[in-house]
Amino acid sequence: MERVEHRACFGGWQDVYRHASSVLGCTMQFAVYLPPQAAHGPCPVLYWLSGLTCTEQNVITKAGAQRYAAEHGIILVAPDTSPRGEAVADADGYDLGQGAGFYVNATQAPWAANYRMYDYVVDELPALVEAGFPATDARAVSGHSMGGHGALVVALRNPGRYRSVSAFSPIVAPSQVPWGEKAFSAYLGEDREAWKRYDATELVKGAREKLPLLVDQGDADEFLHGQLRPELLQAAAAAAGHPLVLRLQPGYDHSYYFVASFIGEHIAHHASALRG
């Protein structure tokens, strides 16, 4: 790994690293915030998954999360949202290709060669973090929009791997909305049964671990009714007896102004679980 950014921040360090990913077959970047407590011993880790068009930079520059991570002694890790590079497949538009990995393992050409963000987030990145930084194996995961979808999916599919999960404005039912239908058709093909493995609303129906879900959603979000549809997750969780706290926040939109307003509460939620 090569460190490419290093800045003092709330008594700790906000770094960005570059490395060659064997899973994705390209060079990747990820951000790591080391709180001041990390200078004295290993700390638990909160993984943040970002949304469409984002890189690792969005959350570290806009969310204000470092203040709360320093307060609670949590390492924050934020990967990019897709493989990148001239040799990596791409598409016109913002919702497919580079910047829009959707945290799946693609099975269709040309995407299958590089687009394995699920394996990267679940396996390769944590292995790098736990080997290269003062990190424990106590993990939590959160994210925004497409990243909220990713956070819910990796937590629901991997019982015991994460202590807690939360999401801001997540795409909860990608199989039923235009963003997800476009991406899943390209990455996974037309077999909708295969899509269910990456759909939180489907996964919650048979989840083996009843890990509580915390979801914040702004009621002024321009994507609320067409792309996000949190009521579908709410109904599926209720039917399955899966614990879900869904908070509809009045006046908030889809932006990082919304994330920044509630990120402190989410980090406190994760801190409580990580300490346990």
Disulfide bonds with the S-S distance in Angstrom:
none
